[in-house]
């Protein structure tokens, strides 16, 4: 409990709040360079953690959760490459 009190005291003095940075769908779309439907699909599937807020159910994604998704995607891709599951031409097709 004392830690929370210290954090609140820091907030009153102008220090940053103890809450994570929250990203919008547009932020995630830009960072991943994908379309909004893809971001919504990732959220609905649970691959990307997010939460809906307010009566309109606006999505927000913690920066840490996006980082975790990106790290997991890299690990998954490396495993697929090592297992020979990534077709040789697939990476070349995206560069064109």
Backbone atoms as SQL, in Angstrom:
CREATE TABLE atoms (id INTEGER PRIMARY KEY, chain TEXT, resi INTEGER, resn TEXT, atom TEXT, x REAL, y REAL, z REAL);
INSERT INTO atoms VALUES
  (1, 'A', 1, 'UNK', 'N', 0.827, -1.189, 0.000),
  (2, 'A', 1, 'UNK', 'CA', 0.000, 0.000, 0.000),
  (3, 'A', 1, 'UNK', 'C', 0.874, 1.257, 0.000),
  (4, 'A', 2, 'UNK', 'N', 1.991, 1.193, 0.666),
  (5, 'A', 2, 'UNK', 'CA', 2.862, 2.357, 0.732),
  (6, 'A', 2, 'UNK', 'C', 3.398, 2.734, -0.642),
  (7, 'A', 3, 'UNK', 'N', 3.644, 1.736, -1.490),
  (8, 'A', 3, 'UNK', 'CA', 4.141, 2.028, -2.837),
  (9, 'A', 3, 'UNK', 'C', 3.139, 2.858, -3.619),
  (10, 'A', 4, 'UNK', 'N', 1.857, 2.504, -3.528),
  (11, 'A', 4, 'UNK', 'CA', 0.832, 3.263, -4.235),
  (12, 'A', 4, 'UNK', 'C', 0.819, 4.707, -3.742),
  (13, 'A', 5, 'UNK', 'N', 0.919, 4.900, -2.440),
  (14, 'A', 5, 'UNK', 'CA', 0.931, 6.245, -1.867),
  (15, 'A', 5, 'UNK', 'C', 2.113, 7.035, -2.407),
  (16, 'A', 6, 'UNK', 'N', 3.272, 6.393, -2.485),
  (17, 'A', 6, 'UNK', 'CA', 4.445, 7.076, -3.032),
  (18, 'A', 6, 'UNK', 'C', 4.218, 7.456, -4.487),
  (19, 'A', 7, 'UNK', 'N', 3.584, 6.561, -5.244),
  (20, 'A', 7, 'UNK', 'CA', 3.299, 6.849, -6.654),
  (21, 'A', 7, 'UNK', 'C', 2.331, 8.014, -6.790),
  (22, 'A', 8, 'UNK', 'N', 1.315, 8.053, -5.934),
  (23, 'A', 8, 'UNK', 'CA', 0.356, 9.155, -5.970),
  (24, 'A', 8, 'UNK', 'C', 1.054, 10.457, -5.621),
  (25, 'A', 9, 'UNK', 'N', 1.936, 10.425, -4.624),
  (26, 'A', 9, 'UNK', 'CA', 2.685, 11.623, -4.256),
  (27, 'A', 9, 'UNK', 'C', 3.531, 12.112, -5.423),
  (28, 'A', 10, 'UNK', 'N', 4.151, 11.183, -6.163),
  (29, 'A', 10, 'UNK', 'CA', 4.945, 11.555, -7.337),
  (30, 'A', 10, 'UNK', 'C', 4.054, 12.213, -8.385),
  (31, 'A', 11, 'UNK', 'N', 2.842, 11.684, -8.551),
  (32, 'A', 11, 'UNK', 'CA', 1.915, 12.237, -9.543),
  (33, 'A', 11, 'UNK', 'C', 1.546, 13.670, -9.186),
  (34, 'A', 12, 'UNK', 'N', 1.376, 13.927, -7.929),
  (35, 'A', 12, 'UNK', 'CA', 1.014, 15.281, -7.496),
  (36, 'A', 12, 'UNK', 'C', 2.150, 16.274, -7.732),
  (37, 'A', 13, 'UNK', 'N', 3.376, 15.763, -7.723),
  (38, 'A', 13, 'UNK', 'CA', 4.521, 16.652, -7.907),
  (39, 'A', 13, 'UNK', 'C', 4.910, 16.798, -9.371),
  (40, 'A', 14, 'UNK', 'N', 4.101, 16.205, -10.262),
  (41, 'A', 14, 'UNK', 'CA', 4.374, 16.359, -11.683),
  (42, 'A', 14, 'UNK', 'C', 5.103, 15.197, -12.315),
  (43, 'A', 15, 'UNK', 'N', 5.466, 14.181, -11.527),
  (44, 'A', 15, 'UNK', 'CA', 6.109, 12.999, -12.110),
  (45, 'A', 15, 'UNK', 'C', 5.060, 12.188, -12.865),
  (46, 'A', 16, 'UNK', 'N', 5.496, 11.308, -13.730),
  (47, 'A', 16, 'UNK', 'CA', 4.549, 10.544, -14.539),
  (48, 'A', 16, 'UNK', 'C', 3.742, 9.582, -13.676),
  (49, 'A', 17, 'UNK', 'N', 2.536, 9.284, -14.133),
  (50, 'A', 17, 'UNK', 'CA', 1.656, 8.363, -13.423),
  (51, 'A', 17, 'UNK', 'C', 2.195, 6.941, -13.545),
  (52, 'A', 18, 'UNK', 'N', 1.811, 6.077, -12.610),
  (53, 'A', 18, 'UNK', 'CA', 2.321, 4.708, -12.627),
  (54, 'A', 18, 'UNK', 'C', 1.562, 3.809, -13.609),
  (55, 'A', 19, 'UNK', 'N', 0.981, 4.374, -14.645),
  (56, 'A', 19, 'UNK', 'CA', 0.204, 3.601, -15.601),
  (57, 'A', 19, 'UNK', 'C', 0.979, 3.454, -16.908),
  (58, 'A', 20, 'UNK', 'N', 0.753, 2.326, -17.612),
  (59, 'A', 20, 'UNK', 'CA', 1.463, 2.115, -18.879),
  (60, 'A', 20, 'UNK', 'C', 0.927, 3.018, -19.984),
  (61, 'A', 21, 'UNK', 'N', 1.746, 3.244, -20.986),
  (62, 'A', 21, 'UNK', 'CA', 1.341, 4.012, -22.155),
  (63, 'A', 21, 'UNK', 'C', 0.293, 3.201, -22.906),
  (64, 'A', 22, 'UNK', 'N', -0.834, 3.836, -23.235),
  (65, 'A', 22, 'UNK', 'CA', -1.911, 3.179, -23.960),
  (66, 'A', 22, 'UNK', 'C', -1.902, 3.647, -25.403),
  (67, 'A', 23, 'UNK', 'N', -2.003, 2.698, -26.331),
  (68, 'A', 23, 'UNK', 'CA', -1.981, 2.992, -27.753),
  (69, 'A', 23, 'UNK', 'C', -3.378, 2.833, -28.348),
  (70, 'A', 24, 'UNK', 'N', -3.664, 3.599, -29.381),
  (71, 'A', 24, 'UNK', 'CA', -4.922, 3.480, -30.097),
  (72, 'A', 24, 'UNK', 'C', -4.771, 2.460, -31.219),
  (73, 'A', 25, 'UNK', 'N', -5.884, 2.117, -31.845),
  (74, 'A', 25, 'UNK', 'CA', -5.856, 1.229, -33.012),
  (75, 'A', 25, 'UNK', 'C', -4.988, 1.864, -34.098),
  (76, 'A', 26, 'UNK', 'N', -5.139, 3.175, -34.304),
  (77, 'A', 26, 'UNK', 'CA', -4.337, 3.867, -35.317),
  (78, 'A', 26, 'UNK', 'C', -2.850, 3.792, -35.011),
  (79, 'A', 27, 'UNK', 'N', -2.485, 3.921, -33.728),
  (80, 'A', 27, 'UNK', 'CA', -1.072, 3.812, -33.336),
  (81, 'A', 27, 'UNK', 'C', -0.521, 2.435, -33.696),
  (82, 'A', 28, 'UNK', 'N', -1.275, 1.394, -33.336),
  (83, 'A', 28, 'UNK', 'CA', -0.826, 0.022, -33.590),
  (84, 'A', 28, 'UNK', 'C', -0.747, -0.235, -35.090),
  (85, 'A', 29, 'UNK', 'N', -1.743, 0.257, -35.824),
  (86, 'A', 29, 'UNK', 'CA', -1.762, 0.101, -37.278),
  (87, 'A', 29, 'UNK', 'C', -0.507, 0.699, -37.900),
  (88, 'A', 30, 'UNK', 'N', -0.138, 1.879, -37.448),
  (89, 'A', 30, 'UNK', 'CA', 1.046, 2.546, -37.990),
  (90, 'A', 30, 'UNK', 'C', 2.334, 1.815, -37.605),
  (91, 'A', 31, 'UNK', 'N', 2.426, 1.388, -36.359),
  (92, 'A', 31, 'UNK', 'CA', 3.637, 0.714, -35.890),
  (93, 'A', 31, 'UNK', 'C', 3.852, -0.603, -36.632),
  (94, 'A', 32, 'UNK', 'N', 2.774, -1.385, -36.807),
  (95, 'A', 32, 'UNK', 'CA', 2.890, -2.686, -37.468),
  (96, 'A', 32, 'UNK', 'C', 2.815, -2.585, -38.989),
  (97, 'A', 33, 'UNK', 'N', 2.413, -1.407, -39.488),
  (98, 'A', 33, 'UNK', 'CA', 2.263, -1.200, -40.932),
  (99, 'A', 33, 'UNK', 'C', 1.278, -2.204, -41.537),
  (100, 'A', 34, 'UNK', 'N', 0.120, -2.332, -40.880),
  (101, 'A', 34, 'UNK', 'CA', -0.960, -3.202, -41.343),
  (102, 'A', 34, 'UNK', 'C', -2.256, -2.394, -41.338),
  (103, 'A', 35, 'UNK', 'N', -3.294, -2.950, -41.923),
  (104, 'A', 35, 'UNK', 'CA', -4.584, -2.278, -41.955),
  (105, 'A', 35, 'UNK', 'C', -5.350, -2.454, -40.646),
  (106, 'A', 36, 'UNK', 'N', -6.355, -1.593, -40.455),
  (107, 'A', 36, 'UNK', 'CA', -7.184, -1.688, -39.250),
  (108, 'A', 36, 'UNK', 'C', -7.862, -3.042, -39.106),
  (109, 'A', 37, 'UNK', 'N', -8.370, -3.637, -40.204),
  (110, 'A', 37, 'UNK', 'CA', -9.001, -4.951, -40.035),
  (111, 'A', 37, 'UNK', 'C', -8.051, -5.989, -39.430),
  (112, 'A', 38, 'UNK', 'N', -6.780, -5.912, -39.790),
  (113, 'A', 38, 'UNK', 'CA', -5.795, -6.844, -39.231),
  (114, 'A', 38, 'UNK', 'C', -5.615, -6.605, -37.738),
  (115, 'A', 39, 'UNK', 'N', -5.549, -5.341, -37.319),
  (116, 'A', 39, 'UNK', 'CA', -5.395, -5.029, -35.894),
  (117, 'A', 39, 'UNK', 'C', -6.608, -5.549, -35.120),
  (118, 'A', 40, 'UNK', 'N', -7.822, -5.300, -35.647),
  (119, 'A', 40, 'UNK', 'CA', -9.033, -5.804, -34.984),
  (120, 'A', 40, 'UNK', 'C', -9.030, -7.330, -34.913),
  (121, 'A', 41, 'UNK', 'N', -8.577, -7.984, -35.985),
  (122, 'A', 41, 'UNK', 'CA', -8.522, -9.446, -35.994),
  (123, 'A', 41, 'UNK', 'C', -7.550, -9.966, -34.933),
  (124, 'A', 42, 'UNK', 'N', -6.404, -9.310, -34.796),
  (125, 'A', 42, 'UNK', 'CA', -5.431, -9.711, -33.775),
  (126, 'A', 42, 'UNK', 'C', -6.009, -9.551, -32.368),
  (127, 'A', 43, 'UNK', 'N', -6.747, -8.473, -32.155),
  (128, 'A', 43, 'UNK', 'CA', -7.361, -8.238, -30.846),
  (129, 'A', 43, 'UNK', 'C', -8.452, -9.266, -30.565),
  (130, 'A', 44, 'UNK', 'N', -9.310, -9.504, -31.540),
  (131, 'A', 44, 'UNK', 'CA', -10.423, -10.445, -31.338),
  (132, 'A', 44, 'UNK', 'C', -9.934, -11.872, -31.137),
  (133, 'A', 45, 'UNK', 'N', -8.822, -12.231, -31.788),
  (134, 'A', 45, 'UNK', 'CA', -8.291, -13.585, -31.650),
  (135, 'A', 45, 'UNK', 'C', -7.542, -13.774, -30.330),
  (136, 'A', 46, 'UNK', 'N', -7.162, -12.662, -29.697),
  (137, 'A', 46, 'UNK', 'CA', -6.397, -12.743, -28.459),
  (138, 'A', 46, 'UNK', 'C', -4.893, -12.779, -28.685),
  (139, 'A', 47, 'UNK', 'N', -4.477, -12.799, -29.948),
  (140, 'A', 47, 'UNK', 'CA', -3.034, -12.774, -30.240),
  (141, 'A', 47, 'UNK', 'C', -2.391, -11.514, -29.703),
  (142, 'A', 48, 'UNK', 'N', -3.106, -10.410, -29.831),
  (143, 'A', 48, 'UNK', 'CA', -2.664, -9.112, -29.313),
  (144, 'A', 48, 'UNK', 'C', -3.598, -8.747, -28.168),
  (145, 'A', 49, 'UNK', 'N', -3.026, -8.534, -27.001),
  (146, 'A', 49, 'UNK', 'CA', -3.851, -8.158, -25.838),
  (147, 'A', 49, 'UNK', 'C', -4.285, -6.707, -25.938),
  (148, 'A', 50, 'UNK', 'N', -5.523, -6.481, -25.611),
  (149, 'A', 50, 'UNK', 'CA', -6.059, -5.134, -25.576),
  (150, 'A', 50, 'UNK', 'C', -7.297, -5.134, -24.700),
  (151, 'A', 51, 'UNK', 'N', -7.849, -3.958, -24.484),
  (152, 'A', 51, 'UNK', 'CA', -9.058, -3.839, -23.673),
  (153, 'A', 51, 'UNK', 'C', -9.954, -2.773, -24.274),
  (154, 'A', 52, 'UNK', 'N', -11.246, -2.945, -24.044),
  (155, 'A', 52, 'UNK', 'CA', -12.210, -1.961, -24.507),
  (156, 'A', 52, 'UNK', 'C', -12.635, -1.099, -23.327),
  (157, 'A', 53, 'UNK', 'N', -12.736, 0.200, -23.590),
  (158, 'A', 53, 'UNK', 'CA', -13.075, 1.152, -22.536),
  (159, 'A', 53, 'UNK', 'C', -14.269, 1.995, -22.941),
  (160, 'A', 54, 'UNK', 'N', -15.020, 2.393, -21.936),
  (161, 'A', 54, 'UNK', 'CA', -16.131, 3.306, -22.146),
  (162, 'A', 54, 'UNK', 'C', -17.342, 2.646, -22.774),
  (163, 'A', 55, 'UNK', 'N', -18.436, 3.403, -22.853),
  (164, 'A', 55, 'UNK', 'CA', -19.683, 2.852, -23.391),
  (165, 'A', 55, 'UNK', 'C', -19.590, 2.485, -24.880),
  (166, 'A', 56, 'UNK', 'N', -18.676, 3.106, -25.597),
  (167, 'A', 56, 'UNK', 'CA', -18.509, 2.808, -27.022),
  (168, 'A', 56, 'UNK', 'C', -17.526, 1.664, -27.263),
  (169, 'A', 57, 'UNK', 'N', -16.891, 1.178, -26.207),
  (170, 'A', 57, 'UNK', 'CA', -15.970, 0.052, -26.343),
  (171, 'A', 57, 'UNK', 'C', -14.740, 0.370, -27.164),
  (172, 'A', 58, 'UNK', 'N', -14.148, 1.534, -26.919),
  (173, 'A', 58, 'UNK', 'CA', -12.957, 1.951, -27.659),
  (174, 'A', 58, 'UNK', 'C', -11.773, 1.086, -27.223),
  (175, 'A', 59, 'UNK', 'N', -11.072, 0.525, -28.204),
  (176, 'A', 59, 'UNK', 'CA', -9.936, -0.330, -27.917),
  (177, 'A', 59, 'UNK', 'C', -8.705, 0.488, -27.538),
  (178, 'A', 60, 'UNK', 'N', -7.963, -0.031, -26.559),
  (179, 'A', 60, 'UNK', 'CA', -6.661, 0.510, -26.196),
  (180, 'A', 60, 'UNK', 'C', -5.723, -0.665, -25.965),
  (181, 'A', 61, 'UNK', 'N', -4.481, -0.488, -26.367),
  (182, 'A', 61, 'UNK', 'CA', -3.472, -1.533, -26.252),
  (183, 'A', 61, 'UNK', 'C', -2.293, -0.964, -25.480),
  (184, 'A', 62, 'UNK', 'N', -1.876, -1.680, -24.440),
  (185, 'A', 62, 'UNK', 'CA', -0.706, -1.225, -23.694),
  (186, 'A', 62, 'UNK', 'C', 0.538, -1.391, -24.564),
  (187, 'A', 63, 'UNK', 'N', 1.429, -0.447, -24.453),
  (188, 'A', 63, 'UNK', 'CA', 2.676, -0.487, -25.227),
  (189, 'A', 63, 'UNK', 'C', 3.432, -1.787, -24.942),
  (190, 'A', 64, 'UNK', 'N', 3.432, -2.219, -23.696),
  (191, 'A', 64, 'UNK', 'CA', 4.117, -3.461, -23.321),
  (192, 'A', 64, 'UNK', 'C', 3.487, -4.672, -24.014),
  (193, 'A', 65, 'UNK', 'N', 2.147, -4.661, -24.165),
  (194, 'A', 65, 'UNK', 'CA', 1.472, -5.770, -24.830),
  (195, 'A', 65, 'UNK', 'C', 1.809, -5.807, -26.315),
  (196, 'A', 66, 'UNK', 'N', 1.926, -4.640, -26.938),
  (197, 'A', 66, 'UNK', 'CA', 2.330, -4.605, -28.344),
  (198, 'A', 66, 'UNK', 'C', 3.762, -5.111, -28.489),
  (199, 'A', 67, 'UNK', 'N', 4.636, -4.706, -27.588),
  (200, 'A', 67, 'UNK', 'CA', 6.028, -5.193, -27.610),
  (201, 'A', 67, 'UNK', 'C', 6.075, -6.706, -27.452),
  (202, 'A', 68, 'UNK', 'N', 5.260, -7.246, -26.559),
  (203, 'A', 68, 'UNK', 'CA', 5.217, -8.695, -26.347),
  (204, 'A', 68, 'UNK', 'C', 4.713, -9.405, -27.603),
  (205, 'A', 69, 'UNK', 'N', 3.711, -8.829, -28.274),
  (206, 'A', 69, 'UNK', 'CA', 3.197, -9.420, -29.512),
  (207, 'A', 69, 'UNK', 'C', 4.291, -9.438, -30.587),
  (208, 'A', 70, 'UNK', 'N', 5.005, -8.327, -30.726),
  (209, 'A', 70, 'UNK', 'CA', 6.070, -8.245, -31.732),
  (210, 'A', 70, 'UNK', 'C', 7.169, -9.268, -31.425),
  (211, 'A', 71, 'UNK', 'N', 7.583, -9.366, -30.164),
  (212, 'A', 71, 'UNK', 'CA', 8.604, -10.349, -29.776),
  (213, 'A', 71, 'UNK', 'C', 8.149, -11.768, -30.088),
  (214, 'A', 72, 'UNK', 'N', 6.880, -12.076, -29.765),
  (215, 'A', 72, 'UNK', 'CA', 6.344, -13.412, -30.027),
  (216, 'A', 72, 'UNK', 'C', 6.284, -13.691, -31.529),
  (217, 'A', 73, 'UNK', 'N', 5.957, -12.689, -32.336),
  (218, 'A', 73, 'UNK', 'CA', 5.901, -12.859, -33.791),
  (219, 'A', 73, 'UNK', 'C', 7.291, -13.183, -34.340),
  (220, 'A', 74, 'UNK', 'N', 8.307, -12.498, -33.825),
  (221, 'A', 74, 'UNK', 'CA', 9.676, -12.787, -34.258),
  (222, 'A', 74, 'UNK', 'C', 10.091, -14.207, -33.863),
  (223, 'A', 75, 'UNK', 'N', 9.755, -14.618, -32.642),
  (224, 'A', 75, 'UNK', 'CA', 10.090, -15.969, -32.190),
  (225, 'A', 75, 'UNK', 'C', 9.379, -17.016, -33.042),
  (226, 'A', 76, 'UNK', 'N', 8.097, -16.789, -33.301),
  (227, 'A', 76, 'UNK', 'CA', 7.309, -17.711, -34.111),
  (228, 'A', 76, 'UNK', 'C', 7.895, -17.823, -35.514),
  (229, 'A', 77, 'UNK', 'N', 8.257, -16.693, -36.094),
  (230, 'A', 77, 'UNK', 'CA', 8.839, -16.692, -37.441),
  (231, 'A', 77, 'UNK', 'C', 10.164, -17.440, -37.456),
  (232, 'A', 78, 'UNK', 'N', 11.002, -17.215, -36.460),
  (233, 'A', 78, 'UNK', 'CA', 12.289, -17.912, -36.382),
  (234, 'A', 78, 'UNK', 'C', 12.086, -19.422, -36.270),
  (235, 'A', 79, 'UNK', 'N', 11.099, -19.842, -35.492),
  (236, 'A', 79, 'UNK', 'CA', 10.801, -21.266, -35.347),
  (237, 'A', 79, 'UNK', 'C', 10.315, -21.853, -36.672),
  (238, 'A', 80, 'UNK', 'N', 9.463, -21.105, -37.380),
  (239, 'A', 80, 'UNK', 'CA', 8.961, -21.578, -38.675),
  (240, 'A', 80, 'UNK', 'C', 10.097, -21.689, -39.693),
  (241, 'A', 81, 'UNK', 'N', 11.006, -20.736, -39.675),
  (242, 'A', 81, 'UNK', 'CA', 12.157, -20.788, -40.589),
  (243, 'A', 81, 'UNK', 'C', 13.023, -22.000, -40.263),
  (244, 'A', 82, 'UNK', 'N', 13.308, -22.192, -38.975),
  (245, 'A', 82, 'UNK', 'CA', 14.151, -23.316, -38.546),
  (246, 'A', 82, 'UNK', 'C', 13.517, -24.659, -38.895),
  (247, 'A', 83, 'UNK', 'N', 12.186, -24.717, -38.854),
  (248, 'A', 83, 'UNK', 'CA', 11.480, -25.965, -39.150),
  (249, 'A', 83, 'UNK', 'C', 11.232, -26.143, -40.652),
  (250, 'A', 84, 'UNK', 'N', 11.643, -25.155, -41.445),
  (251, 'A', 84, 'UNK', 'CA', 11.445, -25.241, -42.890),
  (252, 'A', 84, 'UNK', 'C', 10.001, -25.011, -43.307),
  (253, 'A', 85, 'UNK', 'N', 9.216, -24.355, -42.458),
  (254, 'A', 85, 'UNK', 'CA', 7.798, -24.132, -42.747),
  (255, 'A', 85, 'UNK', 'C', 7.531, -22.825, -43.482),
  (256, 'A', 86, 'UNK', 'N', 8.541, -22.005, -43.658),
  (257, 'A', 86, 'UNK', 'CA', 8.364, -20.742, -44.355),
  (258, 'A', 86, 'UNK', 'C', 8.808, -20.934, -45.795),
  (259, 'A', 87, 'UNK', 'N', 7.871, -20.869, -46.758),
  (260, 'A', 87, 'UNK', 'CA', 8.257, -21.066, -48.154),
  (261, 'A', 87, 'UNK', 'C', 9.355, -20.079, -48.584),
  (262, 'A', 88, 'UNK', 'N', 10.258, -20.538, -49.406),
  (263, 'A', 88, 'UNK', 'CA', 11.410, -19.739, -49.821),
  (264, 'A', 88, 'UNK', 'C', 11.002, -18.419, -50.467),
  (265, 'A', 89, 'UNK', 'N', 9.981, -18.392, -51.280),
  (266, 'A', 89, 'UNK', 'CA', 9.590, -17.179, -51.986),
  (267, 'A', 89, 'UNK', 'C', 8.741, -16.227, -51.188),
  (268, 'A', 90, 'UNK', 'N', 8.257, -16.623, -50.016),
  (269, 'A', 90, 'UNK', 'CA', 7.337, -15.794, -49.249),
  (270, 'A', 90, 'UNK', 'C', 7.951, -14.468, -48.830),
  (271, 'A', 91, 'UNK', 'N', 9.154, -14.468, -48.302),
  (272, 'A', 91, 'UNK', 'CA', 9.817, -13.232, -47.868),
  (273, 'A', 91, 'UNK', 'C', 10.148, -12.362, -49.072),
  (274, 'A', 92, 'UNK', 'N', 10.518, -12.976, -50.181),
  (275, 'A', 92, 'UNK', 'CA', 10.848, -12.220, -51.381),
  (276, 'A', 92, 'UNK', 'C', 9.625, -11.530, -51.961),
  (277, 'A', 93, 'UNK', 'N', 8.446, -12.175, -51.873),
  (278, 'A', 93, 'UNK', 'CA', 7.208, -11.606, -52.403),
  (279, 'A', 93, 'UNK', 'C', 6.845, -10.303, -51.697),
  (280, 'A', 94, 'UNK', 'N', 7.062, -10.221, -50.380),
  (281, 'A', 94, 'UNK', 'CA', 6.708, -9.027, -49.622),
  (282, 'A', 94, 'UNK', 'C', 7.603, -7.851, -49.949),
  (283, 'A', 95, 'UNK', 'N', 8.836, -8.109, -50.372),
  (284, 'A', 95, 'UNK', 'CA', 9.766, -7.019, -50.662),
  (285, 'A', 95, 'UNK', 'C', 9.424, -6.317, -51.969),
  (286, 'A', 96, 'UNK', 'N', 8.681, -6.968, -52.836),
  (287, 'A', 96, 'UNK', 'CA', 8.360, -6.373, -54.135),
  (288, 'A', 96, 'UNK', 'C', 7.208, -5.433, -54.073);
